[in-house]
Amino acid sequence: MLLAANFALSGQLVWTPGGFGIAFGRMLEDGLVKRYLDDHCPDARLKLCPYRSELPRSADEFLWSYGIFNELGRFDGLGEEMRFIVLHSVQEYPLQHIKTAFVATATQLGLVATGHGINNRIWHTYGIIRHFIPGEVPTMQKARQQHSELHFDFINRVHVPIAIGSMIFVLILLVNAMACGRFDAPARLAGTVTVALLANAFVCGAFSGPHDRYGARIVWIATFTAALTILRALRAPTRLRNQQLSYTNPRKF
C-alpha cells in the first residue's frame, strides 16, 4: 500500500519519495555521517566534504531548513550521494549502525506525545499551498496553528502516562501468558500488539529517527488492548455465574 501510494503521488516506486535521505538524516544525528566524511574527505565525488564541519546535528534542521541541503540541490542534487554514504557506511561501520539502531528503537518506544510537528514553521507546506491552492491561503493564515494557539500540554499530561502504562500492561500480559503457557485470546492479542509496537519503533526510529508522532499514531492499540482485557476480566464473574445457572437450570425443550 505504501509503495503504491508513493508511486501514485510521486511516480516513484519507493518506500518514501525522500529515498535514502530520511535514513541519512538519522545517521547525521547519530554522528555516522560525520565519521564517514572525516574518514574519506577530501573526495571529489562527495559534495558534502567542504561542509562536513558545518553540518547540523539535527536531521530536521538539515532536511527542512534553508541551509546546506538546499544549496546542494536537495533530494535531486544530493540524493545519490546520500544513498552512497548510507550504503557504504553500513559496510564500514556495521557495529555502530546496529548500536545506534537499537538505541533509536528503544528511544522511539518512549516517544508517544500528541502534537509533535503542529507548529507554524512548516515553510514547505506554506509554499505548496500558495502554489497549488492559493485560494486557501487566507483560511490557512487565520488558522489557530499559524498563530501558535494550539497547545497539547494538558492532553499529554493524561495521554502520555496512559500510553506508557498501557504498553507496560500489554508486555506484562504477554510475559505472564508465556510463563503460564496459556495463550488465550487476550494473550494472542497482546503478542500481536507487542510485535506491532516493536516493529513500528524499529522501522521509524532506526530508519527515520525517533519522533513523538511515530509513537502517538500507533500506541492507542496498546490502550485498546488493555481496556479490552480489563473489561473482559470485570465481566468474567457474571459470565461464570450465568454458566453455573445454565447448568443448574437447563432449558426444557
DRENPA-3360 file (N, C-alpha, C; in nm, 2 decimals, always signed):
BEGIN
1 = MLLAANFA = +0.08/-0.12/+0.00/+0.00/+0.00/+0.00/+0.09/+0.13/+0.00 ~ +0.19/+0.12/+0.08/+0.28/+0.24/+0.09/+0.35/+0.26/-0.04 ~ +0.40/+0.16/-0.10/+0.47/+0.17/-0.23/+0.37/+0.22/-0.34 ~ +0.25/+0.17/-0.34/+0.15/+0.21/-0.44/+0.11/+0.36/-0.42 ~ +0.10/+0.40/-0.29/+0.06/+0.54/-0.27/+0.17/+0.63/-0.31 ~ +0.30/+0.60/-0.29/+0.41/+0.68/-0.33/+0.42/+0.69/-0.48 ~ +0.39/+0.57/-0.55/+0.40/+0.57/-0.69/+0.29/+0.66/-0.75 ~ +0.17/+0.65/-0.69/+0.06/+0.73/-0.74/+0.08/+0.88/-0.73;
9 = LSGQLVWT = +0.15/+0.92/-0.62/+0.16/+1.06/-0.59/+0.29/+1.12/-0.64 ~ +0.40/+1.04/-0.65/+0.53/+1.09/-0.69/+0.59/+1.03/-0.81 ~ +0.52/+0.92/-0.86/+0.58/+0.85/-0.97/+0.70/+0.76/-0.94 ~ +0.73/+0.75/-0.81/+0.84/+0.67/-0.77/+0.80/+0.55/-0.69 ~ +0.84/+0.43/-0.73/+0.81/+0.31/-0.66/+0.91/+0.29/-0.54 ~ +0.89/+0.37/-0.44/+0.98/+0.36/-0.33/+0.90/+0.37/-0.20 ~ +0.97/+0.33/-0.08/+0.90/+0.34/+0.05/+0.88/+0.48/+0.09 ~ +0.96/+0.57/+0.04/+0.94/+0.72/+0.07/+1.00/+0.79/-0.04;
17 = PGGFGIAF = +0.93/+0.90/-0.09/+0.99/+0.98/-0.20/+1.13/+1.04/-0.17 ~ +1.15/+1.05/-0.04/+1.28/+1.11/+0.01/+1.40/+1.01/-0.01 ~ +1.36/+0.88/-0.04/+1.47/+0.78/-0.06/+1.55/+0.76/+0.06 ~ +1.68/+0.76/+0.03/+1.78/+0.74/+0.14/+1.80/+0.86/+0.23 ~ +1.74/+0.97/+0.19/+1.76/+1.10/+0.26/+1.71/+1.09/+0.40 ~ +1.60/+1.01/+0.43/+1.55/+1.00/+0.56/+1.64/+0.93/+0.65 ~ +1.69/+0.81/+0.60/+1.79/+0.73/+0.68/+1.92/+0.81/+0.70 ~ +1.96/+0.89/+0.60/+2.07/+0.98/+0.60/+2.06/+1.08/+0.72;
25 = GRMLEDGL = +1.94/+1.13/+0.74/+1.91/+1.22/+0.84/+1.93/+1.16/+0.98 ~ +1.89/+1.04/+1.00/+1.90/+0.97/+1.13/+2.05/+0.94/+1.15 ~ +2.13/+0.90/+1.05/+2.27/+0.88/+1.06/+2.34/+1.01/+1.09 ~ +2.29/+1.12/+1.04/+2.35/+1.25/+1.07/+2.34/+1.28/+1.22 ~ +2.23/+1.26/+1.28/+2.21/+1.28/+1.42/+2.29/+1.19/+1.50 ~ +2.32/+1.07/+1.46/+2.40/+0.98/+1.54/+2.55/+0.99/+1.51 ~ +2.59/+1.08/+1.43/+2.73/+1.11/+1.41/+2.80/+1.02/+1.30 ~ +2.72/+0.93/+1.24/+2.78/+0.84/+1.14/+2.82/+0.91/+1.01;
33 = VKRYLDDH = +2.74/+1.01/+0.98/+2.77/+1.09/+0.85/+2.91/+1.16/+0.87 ~ +2.92/+1.23/+0.98/+3.05/+1.30/+1.01/+3.17/+1.20/+1.02 ~ +3.15/+1.09/+1.08/+3.25/+0.99/+1.08/+3.30/+0.95/+0.94 ~ +3.20/+0.92/+0.86/+3.23/+0.88/+0.72/+3.30/+0.99/+0.65 ~ +3.25/+1.11/+0.66/+3.32/+1.22/+0.58/+3.46/+1.24/+0.64 ~ +3.47/+1.24/+0.77/+3.61/+1.26/+0.82/+3.71/+1.15/+0.78 ~ +3.65/+1.03/+0.76/+3.74/+0.92/+0.71/+3.77/+0.92/+0.56 ~ +3.69/+0.99/+0.48/+3.70/+0.98/+0.34/+3.73/+1.12/+0.27;
41 = CPDARLKL = +3.71/+1.22/+0.34/+3.74/+1.35/+0.27/+3.88/+1.39/+0.28 ~ +3.94/+1.46/+0.19/+3.87/+1.52/+0.07/+3.85/+1.41/-0.04 ~ +3.73/+1.41/-0.10/+3.70/+1.32/-0.21/+3.61/+1.40/-0.31 ~ +3.66/+1.41/-0.43/+3.60/+1.49/-0.53/+3.45/+1.44/-0.56 ~ +3.43/+1.31/-0.53/+3.29/+1.26/-0.56/+3.19/+1.31/-0.45 ~ +3.23/+1.35/-0.34/+3.14/+1.39/-0.23/+3.13/+1.54/-0.22 ~ +3.01/+1.59/-0.25/+2.98/+1.73/-0.24/+2.98/+1.78/-0.10 ~ +2.96/+1.69/+0.00/+2.95/+1.74/+0.14/+3.08/+1.76/+0.20;
49 = CPYRSELP = +3.19/+1.71/+0.14/+3.32/+1.73/+0.20/+3.35/+1.87/+0.25 ~ +3.33/+1.97/+0.17/+3.36/+2.11/+0.21/+3.28/+2.16/+0.33 ~ +3.16/+2.09/+0.35/+3.07/+2.13/+0.45/+3.07/+2.04/+0.58 ~ +3.16/+1.95/+0.58/+3.15/+1.85/+0.69/+3.16/+1.91/+0.83 ~ +3.23/+2.02/+0.85/+3.24/+2.08/+0.98/+3.12/+2.17/+1.01 ~ +3.03/+2.19/+0.91/+2.92/+2.28/+0.92/+2.78/+2.21/+0.93 ~ +2.79/+2.08/+0.92/+2.66/+2.00/+0.92/+2.59/+2.01/+1.05 ~ +2.46/+2.04/+1.05/+2.39/+2.04/+1.18/+2.37/+1.90/+1.24;
57 = RSADEFLW = +2.35/+1.89/+1.37/+2.33/+1.76/+1.43/+2.18/+1.71/+1.42 ~ +2.09/+1.80/+1.38/+1.95/+1.77/+1.37/+1.91/+1.73/+1.23 ~ +1.85/+1.62/+1.21/+1.80/+1.58/+1.08/+1.70/+1.68/+1.03 ~ +1.61/+1.72/+1.11/+1.50/+1.82/+1.07/+1.57/+1.95/+1.02 ~ +1.67/+1.99/+1.10/+1.73/+2.12/+1.06/+1.80/+2.10/+0.92 ~ +1.87/+1.99/+0.90/+1.94/+1.96/+0.78/+1.84/+1.95/+0.66 ~ +1.74/+1.88/+0.67/+1.65/+1.85/+0.56/+1.55/+1.96/+0.53 ~ +1.50/+2.03/+0.64/+1.39/+2.12/+0.62/+1.42/+2.27/+0.64;
65 = SYGIFNEL = +1.54/+2.31/+0.66/+1.58/+2.45/+0.68/+1.65/+2.49/+0.55 ~ +1.67/+2.62/+0.54/+1.74/+2.68/+0.42/+1.89/+2.68/+0.44 ~ +1.95/+2.57/+0.43/+2.09/+2.56/+0.45/+2.17/+2.48/+0.35 ~ +2.26/+2.40/+0.39/+2.35/+2.32/+0.30/+2.27/+2.23/+0.21 ~ +2.16/+2.17/+0.26/+2.08/+2.07/+0.18/+2.02/+2.15/+0.06 ~ +1.97/+2.27/+0.08/+1.92/+2.35/-0.03/+2.02/+2.39/-0.13 ~ +2.14/+2.43/-0.07/+2.25/+2.48/-0.16/+2.29/+2.37/-0.26 ~ +2.29/+2.24/-0.21/+2.34/+2.13/-0.29/+2.23/+2.07/-0.37;
73 = GRFDGLGE = +2.11/+2.13/-0.38/+2.01/+2.08/-0.47/+1.90/+1.98/-0.41 ~ +1.90/+1.98/-0.28/+1.80/+1.90/-0.20/+1.81/+1.75/-0.25 ~ +1.69/+1.68/-0.26/+1.69/+1.54/-0.29/+1.74/+1.51/-0.43 ~ +1.71/+1.60/-0.52/+1.76/+1.58/-0.66/+1.91/+1.59/-0.67 ~ +1.96/+1.69/-0.61/+2.10/+1.72/-0.62/+2.19/+1.64/-0.53 ~ +2.14/+1.59/-0.41/+2.22/+1.52/-0.32/+2.17/+1.38/-0.29 ~ +2.06/+1.34/-0.36/+2.01/+1.21/-0.33/+2.10/+1.09/-0.35 ~ +2.17/+1.09/-0.46/+2.26/+0.98/-0.50/+2.38/+0.98/-0.40;
81 = EMRFIVLH = +2.43/+1.10/-0.35/+2.54/+1.10/-0.26/+2.49/+1.05/-0.12 ~ +2.37/+1.08/-0.08/+2.32/+1.03/+0.05/+2.31/+0.88/+0.04 ~ +2.26/+0.83/-0.07/+2.25/+0.69/-0.09/+2.38/+0.62/-0.08 ~ +2.48/+0.68/-0.14/+2.62/+0.63/-0.14/+2.67/+0.62/+0.00 ~ +2.66/+0.73/+0.08/+2.71/+0.74/+0.21/+2.64/+0.64/+0.30 ~ +2.51/+0.63/+0.29/+2.43/+0.53/+0.37/+2.48/+0.39/+0.35 ~ +2.48/+0.35/+0.23/+2.52/+0.21/+0.20/+2.66/+0.18/+0.23 ~ +2.75/+0.27/+0.20/+2.90/+0.24/+0.23/+2.93/+0.25/+0.38;
89 = SVQEYPLQ = +2.86/+0.34/+0.45/+2.88/+0.34/+0.60/+2.83/+0.22/+0.67 ~ +2.72/+0.16/+0.62/+2.68/+0.03/+0.67/+2.78/-0.08/+0.66 ~ +2.85/-0.08/+0.54/+2.96/-0.18/+0.52/+3.08/-0.15/+0.61 ~ +3.11/-0.02/+0.63/+3.23/+0.01/+0.71/+3.21/+0.01/+0.86 ~ +3.09/+0.05/+0.90/+3.07/+0.06/+1.05/+2.95/-0.02/+1.09 ~ +2.94/-0.15/+1.06/+2.82/-0.23/+1.09/+2.78/-0.23/+1.24 ~ +2.88/-0.24/+1.33/+2.85/-0.25/+1.47/+2.80/-0.11/+1.52 ~ +2.85/+0.00/+1.48/+2.79/+0.13/+1.52/+2.65/+0.14/+1.47;
97 = HIKTAFVA = +2.62/+0.09/+1.35/+2.49/+0.10/+1.29/+2.39/+0.02/+1.38 ~ +2.43/-0.10/+1.42/+2.35/-0.19/+1.50/+2.32/-0.12/+1.63 ~ +2.43/-0.06/+1.69/+2.41/+0.00/+1.82/+2.32/+0.12/+1.81 ~ +2.34/+0.21/+1.71/+2.25/+0.33/+1.70/+2.11/+0.29/+1.67 ~ +2.09/+0.18/+1.59/+1.95/+0.14/+1.55/+1.88/+0.09/+1.68 ~ +1.96/+0.01/+1.76/+1.90/-0.04/+1.89/+1.86/+0.08/+1.98 ~ +1.95/+0.18/+1.99/+1.92/+0.29/+2.08/+1.80/+0.37/+2.02 ~ +1.79/+0.39/+1.89/+1.68/+0.46/+1.83/+1.55/+0.39/+1.85;
105 = TATQLGLV = +1.55/+0.26/+1.84/+1.43/+0.18/+1.86/+1.38/+0.19/+2.00 ~ +1.47/+0.18/+2.10/+1.43/+0.20/+2.24/+1.38/+0.34/+2.27 ~ +1.45/+0.44/+2.21/+1.41/+0.57/+2.23/+1.27/+0.60/+2.18 ~ +1.24/+0.54/+2.06/+1.11/+0.56/+1.99/+1.00/+0.50/+2.07 ~ +1.02/+0.39/+2.14/+0.92/+0.33/+2.22/+0.86/+0.42/+2.33 ~ +0.95/+0.51/+2.38/+0.90/+0.61/+2.48/+0.85/+0.74/+2.43 ~ +0.85/+0.76/+2.30/+0.80/+0.89/+2.25/+0.66/+0.87/+2.19 ~ +0.57/+0.92/+2.27/+0.43/+0.90/+2.23/+0.34/+1.02/+2.25;
113 = ATGHGINN = +0.40/+1.14/+2.27/+0.32/+1.26/+2.30/+0.25/+1.31/+2.17 ~ +0.13/+1.37/+2.20/+0.05/+1.42/+2.09/+0.10/+1.56/+2.06 ~ +0.08/+1.60/+1.93/+0.11/+1.73/+1.89/+0.24/+1.76/+1.83 ~ +0.33/+1.66/+1.82/+0.46/+1.69/+1.76/+0.45/+1.73/+1.61 ~ +0.51/+1.83/+1.57/+0.51/+1.88/+1.44/+0.39/+1.98/+1.41 ~ +0.31/+2.00/+1.51/+0.20/+2.10/+1.49/+0.26/+2.24/+1.53 ~ +0.31/+2.31/+1.44/+0.37/+2.44/+1.46/+0.35/+2.53/+1.34 ~ +0.41/+2.65/+1.35/+0.39/+2.74/+1.24/+0.52/+2.76/+1.16;
121 = RIWHTYGI = +0.61/+2.66/+1.16/+0.73/+2.67/+1.09/+0.74/+2.57/+0.98 ~ +0.63/+2.54/+0.91/+0.62/+2.44/+0.80/+0.63/+2.52/+0.67 ~ +0.75/+2.57/+0.64/+0.76/+2.66/+0.52/+0.73/+2.59/+0.39 ~ +0.77/+2.46/+0.38/+0.75/+2.39/+0.26/+0.60/+2.37/+0.23 ~ +0.52/+2.34/+0.34/+0.38/+2.33/+0.33/+0.31/+2.46/+0.28 ~ +0.36/+2.57/+0.34/+0.31/+2.70/+0.30/+0.33/+2.72/+0.15 ~ +0.45/+2.69/+0.11/+0.48/+2.71/-0.04/+0.40/+2.63/-0.13 ~ +0.37/+2.50/-0.09/+0.29/+2.41/-0.17/+0.15/+2.47/-0.18;
129 = IRHFIPGE = +0.09/+2.51/-0.06/-0.04/+2.57/-0.06/-0.05/+2.69/-0.15 ~ +0.04/+2.78/-0.14/+0.04/+2.90/-0.22/+0.05/+2.87/-0.37 ~ +0.13/+2.77/-0.40/+0.15/+2.74/-0.54/+0.03/+2.67/-0.60 ~ -0.02/+2.57/-0.53/-0.13/+2.48/-0.59/-0.27/+2.52/-0.56 ~ -0.29/+2.57/-0.44/-0.43/+2.61/-0.40/-0.43/+2.75/-0.33 ~ -0.39/+2.85/-0.41/-0.38/+2.99/-0.35/-0.51/+3.04/-0.29 ~ -0.62/+2.99/-0.33/-0.75/+3.03/-0.27/-0.76/+3.00/-0.13 ~ -0.69/+2.90/-0.08/-0.69/+2.85/+0.06/-0.60/+2.93/+0.15;
137 = VPTMQKAR = -0.51/+3.01/+0.10/-0.41/+3.08/+0.18/-0.48/+3.17/+0.29 ~ -0.58/+3.25/+0.26/-0.64/+3.33/+0.37/-0.69/+3.25/+0.48 ~ -0.76/+3.13/+0.45/-0.81/+3.04/+0.55/-0.69/+2.98/+0.63 ~ -0.59/+2.94/+0.56/-0.47/+2.88/+0.63/-0.41/+2.98/+0.73 ~ -0.40/+3.11/+0.68/-0.33/+3.21/+0.77/-0.42/+3.25/+0.89 ~ -0.55/+3.22/+0.89/-0.63/+3.25/+1.00/-0.64/+3.14/+1.10 ~ -0.59/+3.02/+1.06/-0.60/+2.90/+1.15/-0.52/+2.92/+1.28 ~ -0.57/+2.86/+1.38/-0.50/+2.87/+1.51/-0.36/+2.82/+1.51;
145 = QQHSELHF = -0.33/+2.72/+1.43/-0.20/+2.67/+1.42/-0.10/+2.78/+1.38 ~ -0.14/+2.86/+1.29/-0.04/+2.96/+1.24/-0.02/+3.08/+1.34 ~ -0.09/+3.08/+1.44/-0.08/+3.18/+1.55/-0.03/+3.12/+1.68 ~ +0.02/+3.00/+1.67/+0.07/+2.93/+1.79/-0.03/+2.92/+1.90 ~ -0.15/+2.89/+1.87/-0.26/+2.88/+1.96/-0.31/+2.74/+1.99 ~ -0.24/+2.64/+1.93/-0.27/+2.50/+1.96/-0.17/+2.45/+2.06 ~ -0.22/+2.41/+2.18/-0.13/+2.36/+2.28/-0.18/+2.22/+2.32 ~ -0.08/+2.13/+2.36/-0.11/+1.99/+2.39/-0.06/+1.95/+2.53;
153 = DFINRVHV = -0.02/+2.05/+2.61/+0.04/+2.02/+2.74/-0.06/+1.94/+2.82 ~ -0.19/+1.99/+2.83/-0.29/+1.92/+2.92/-0.32/+1.78/+2.87 ~ -0.34/+1.76/+2.74/-0.37/+1.63/+2.69/-0.26/+1.53/+2.71 ~ -0.14/+1.58/+2.70/-0.02/+1.50/+2.72/+0.00/+1.46/+2.86 ~ -0.04/+1.54/+2.95/-0.03/+1.50/+3.09/-0.12/+1.38/+3.12 ~ -0.22/+1.36/+3.04/-0.31/+1.25/+3.05/-0.27/+1.14/+2.96 ~ -0.25/+1.18/+2.83/-0.22/+1.08/+2.73/-0.09/+1.00/+2.75 ~ +0.02/+1.07/+2.78/+0.15/+1.00/+2.78/+0.15/+0.90/+2.89;
161 = PIAIGSMI = +0.11/+0.93/+3.02/+0.12/+0.82/+3.12/+0.03/+0.70/+3.09 ~ -0.09/+0.73/+3.03/-0.18/+0.62/+3.00/-0.11/+0.53/+2.89 ~ -0.05/+0.60/+2.79/+0.01/+0.53/+2.68/+0.13/+0.44/+2.73 ~ +0.21/+0.50/+2.81/+0.33/+0.42/+2.86/+0.28/+0.31/+2.95 ~ +0.18/+0.34/+3.03/+0.12/+0.24/+3.12/+0.06/+0.12/+3.04 ~ -0.01/+0.16/+2.93/-0.07/+0.05/+2.85/+0.03/-0.04/+2.79 ~ +0.14/+0.02/+2.74/+0.24/-0.07/+2.68/+0.30/-0.16/+2.78 ~ +0.33/-0.11/+2.90/+0.38/-0.20/+3.01/+0.28/-0.30/+3.05;
169 = FVLILLVN = +0.15/-0.27/+3.05/+0.04/-0.36/+3.08/+0.04/-0.48/+2.98 ~ +0.05/-0.44/+2.85/+0.05/-0.54/+2.74/+0.17/-0.63/+2.75 ~ +0.28/-0.57/+2.78/+0.40/-0.66/+2.80/+0.39/-0.75/+2.91 ~ +0.34/-0.71/+3.03/+0.32/-0.79/+3.14/+0.22/-0.91/+3.11 ~ +0.12/-0.87/+3.04/+0.02/-0.97/+3.00/+0.08/-1.08/+2.91 ~ +0.17/-1.04/+2.82/+0.23/-1.13/+2.73/+0.33/-1.22/+2.81 ~ +0.41/-1.16/+2.89/+0.51/-1.23/+2.97/+0.44/-1.33/+3.06 ~ +0.33/-1.29/+3.12/+0.25/-1.38/+3.21/+0.20/-1.50/+3.13;
177 = AMACGRFD = +0.15/-1.47/+3.01/+0.09/-1.58/+2.93/+0.20/-1.68/+2.89 ~ +0.32/-1.63/+2.86/+0.43/-1.72/+2.82/+0.48/-1.80/+2.94 ~ +0.48/-1.74/+3.06/+0.52/-1.81/+3.18/+0.42/-1.92/+3.22 ~ +0.29/-1.89/+3.20/+0.19/-1.99/+3.24/+0.16/-2.09/+3.12 ~ +0.21/-2.06/+3.00/+0.18/-2.14/+2.89/+0.03/-2.14/+2.85 ~ -0.03/-2.03/+2.87/-0.18/-2.01/+2.84/-0.19/-1.90/+2.74 ~ -0.22/-1.94/+2.62/-0.23/-1.84/+2.51/-0.38/-1.82/+2.47 ~ -0.45/-1.76/+2.55/-0.59/-1.73/+2.52/-0.60/-1.61/+2.43;
185 = APARLAGT = -0.72/-1.56/+2.41/-0.74/-1.45/+2.31/-0.67/-1.32/+2.36 ~ -0.68/-1.28/+2.49/-0.61/-1.16/+2.53/-0.46/-1.18/+2.52 ~ -0.40/-1.30/+2.54/-0.26/-1.32/+2.53/-0.22/-1.31/+2.38 ~ -0.29/-1.37/+2.29/-0.26/-1.36/+2.15/-0.27/-1.22/+2.10 ~ -0.37/-1.14/+2.15/-0.38/-1.00/+2.11/-0.26/-0.92/+2.16 ~ -0.22/-0.95/+2.29/-0.11/-0.88/+2.35/+0.02/-0.91/+2.27 ~ +0.04/-1.03/+2.22/+0.15/-1.07/+2.14/+0.15/-0.99/+2.01 ~ +0.04/-0.99/+1.94/+0.03/-0.92/+1.82/+0.06/-0.77/+1.83;
193 = VTVALLAN = +0.01/-0.71/+1.94/+0.03/-0.57/+1.96/+0.17/-0.54/+2.00 ~ +0.23/-0.63/+2.08/+0.37/-0.61/+2.11/+0.46/-0.61/+1.99 ~ +0.44/-0.71/+1.90/+0.52/-0.71/+1.77/+0.50/-0.59/+1.69 ~ +0.37/-0.54/+1.68/+0.34/-0.42/+1.60/+0.41/-0.30/+1.66 ~ +0.41/-0.28/+1.79/+0.48/-0.17/+1.86/+0.63/-0.17/+1.84 ~ +0.69/-0.29/+1.85/+0.83/-0.31/+1.83/+0.87/-0.28/+1.69 ~ +0.79/-0.33/+1.59/+0.82/-0.31/+1.45/+0.81/-0.17/+1.41 ~ +0.71/-0.10/+1.46/+0.69/+0.04/+1.44/+0.81/+0.12/+1.49;
201 = AFVCGAFS = +0.85/+0.09/+1.62/+0.97/+0.16/+1.68/+1.09/+0.14/+1.60 ~ +1.12/+0.01/+1.55/+1.24/-0.01/+1.48/+1.24/+0.06/+1.34 ~ +1.13/+0.04/+1.27/+1.12/+0.10/+1.13/+1.13/+0.25/+1.14 ~ +1.05/+0.31/+1.23/+1.05/+0.46/+1.24/+1.18/+0.51/+1.31 ~ +1.21/+0.45/+1.42/+1.33/+0.50/+1.50/+1.46/+0.48/+1.43 ~ +1.48/+0.36/+1.38/+1.61/+0.32/+1.32/+1.63/+0.38/+1.18 ~ +1.52/+0.40/+1.10/+1.54/+0.44/+0.97/+1.51/+0.59/+0.95 ~ +1.43/+0.65/+1.03/+1.39/+0.79/+1.02/+1.44/+0.88/+1.14;
209 = GPHDRYGA = +1.46/+0.81/+1.25/+1.49/+0.89/+1.37/+1.37/+0.90/+1.46 ~ +1.39/+0.89/+1.59/+1.28/+0.89/+1.69/+1.20/+1.02/+1.69 ~ +1.07/+1.01/+1.68/+0.98/+1.13/+1.69/+0.85/+1.09/+1.76 ~ +0.80/+1.18/+1.84/+0.67/+1.15/+1.91/+0.56/+1.11/+1.82 ~ +0.55/+1.17/+1.70/+0.44/+1.14/+1.61/+0.43/+1.00/+1.57 ~ +0.55/+0.94/+1.56/+0.56/+0.80/+1.51/+0.50/+0.70/+1.62 ~ +0.52/+0.74/+1.74/+0.46/+0.65/+1.85/+0.32/+0.69/+1.88 ~ +0.28/+0.81/+1.88/+0.15/+0.86/+1.91/+0.04/+0.80/+1.82;
217 = RIVWIATF = +0.08/+0.78/+1.69/-0.02/+0.73/+1.60/-0.05/+0.58/+1.61 ~ +0.03/+0.51/+1.69/+0.00/+0.36/+1.70/-0.02/+0.31/+1.84 ~ +0.02/+0.39/+1.94/+0.02/+0.34/+2.08/-0.12/+0.32/+2.13 ~ -0.22/+0.38/+2.06/-0.36/+0.36/+2.10/-0.40/+0.21/+2.10 ~ -0.33/+0.13/+2.02/-0.37/-0.01/+2.02/-0.33/-0.08/+2.15 ~ -0.23/-0.03/+2.22/-0.19/-0.09/+2.35/-0.30/-0.05/+2.45 ~ -0.34/+0.07/+2.45/-0.45/+0.12/+2.54/-0.58/+0.04/+2.51 ~ -0.61/+0.02/+2.38/-0.73/-0.06/+2.34/-0.72/-0.20/+2.39;
225 = TAALTILR = -0.60/-0.26/+2.38/-0.59/-0.40/+2.43/-0.60/-0.40/+2.58 ~ -0.54/-0.31/+2.65/-0.55/-0.30/+2.80/-0.70/-0.29/+2.84 ~ -0.77/-0.20/+2.77/-0.91/-0.18/+2.81/-1.00/-0.30/+2.78 ~ -0.97/-0.37/+2.67/-1.05/-0.49/+2.64/-1.02/-0.60/+2.74 ~ -0.89/-0.61/+2.78/-0.85/-0.72/+2.88/-0.92/-0.69/+3.02 ~ -0.91/-0.56/+3.06/-0.97/-0.53/+3.19/-1.13/-0.55/+3.18 ~ -1.19/-0.51/+3.08/-1.33/-0.52/+3.06/-1.37/-0.67/+3.06 ~ -1.29/-0.75/+3.00/-1.31/-0.90/+3.00/-1.30/-0.96/+3.14;
233 = ALRAPTRL = -1.20/-0.91/+3.21/-1.18/-0.96/+3.35/-1.30/-0.92/+3.44 ~ -1.35/-0.80/+3.42/-1.46/-0.75/+3.50/-1.59/-0.83/+3.47 ~ -1.61/-0.87/+3.35/-1.73/-0.94/+3.31/-1.72/-1.09/+3.34 ~ -1.60/-1.14/+3.37/-1.58/-1.28/+3.39/-1.67/-1.34/+3.50 ~ -1.68/-1.27/+3.62/-1.77/-1.33/+3.73/-1.91/-1.34/+3.68 ~ -1.96/-1.24/+3.60/-2.10/-1.25/+3.55/-2.12/-1.37/+3.45 ~ -2.02/-1.38/+3.37/-2.02/-1.49/+3.27/-2.02/-1.63/+3.34 ~ -1.93/-1.64/+3.44/-1.92/-1.76/+3.52/-2.05/-1.79/+3.59;
241 = RNQQLSYT = -2.11/-1.69/+3.65/-2.24/-1.71/+3.72/-2.35/-1.75/+3.62 ~ -2.35/-1.70/+3.50/-2.45/-1.74/+3.40/-2.43/-1.88/+3.36 ~ -2.31/-1.92/+3.35/-2.28/-2.06/+3.31/-2.33/-2.16/+3.42 ~ -2.30/-2.12/+3.54/-2.35/-2.21/+3.65/-2.50/-2.22/+3.66 ~ -2.57/-2.11/+3.63/-2.71/-2.11/+3.63/-2.76/-2.20/+3.52 ~ -2.70/-2.19/+3.40/-2.74/-2.28/+3.29/-2.72/-2.42/+3.32 ~ -2.63/-2.46/+3.40/-2.60/-2.60/+3.44/-2.71/-2.65/+3.54 ~ -2.74/-2.56/+3.63/-2.84/-2.60/+3.74/-2.98/-2.59/+3.69;
249 = NPRKF = -3.01/-2.50/+3.59/-3.14/-2.48/+3.54/-3.14/-2.50/+3.39 ~ -3.12/-2.62/+3.34/-3.12/-2.64/+3.19/-3.25/-2.61/+3.13 ~ -3.25/-2.56/+3.01/-3.37/-2.52/+2.94/-3.45/-2.65/+2.90 ~ -3.57/-2.64/+2.90/-3.65/-2.76/+2.86/-3.72/-2.73/+2.73 ~ -3.70/-2.82/+2.64/-3.75/-2.81/+2.50/-3.86/-2.91/+2.48;
% end
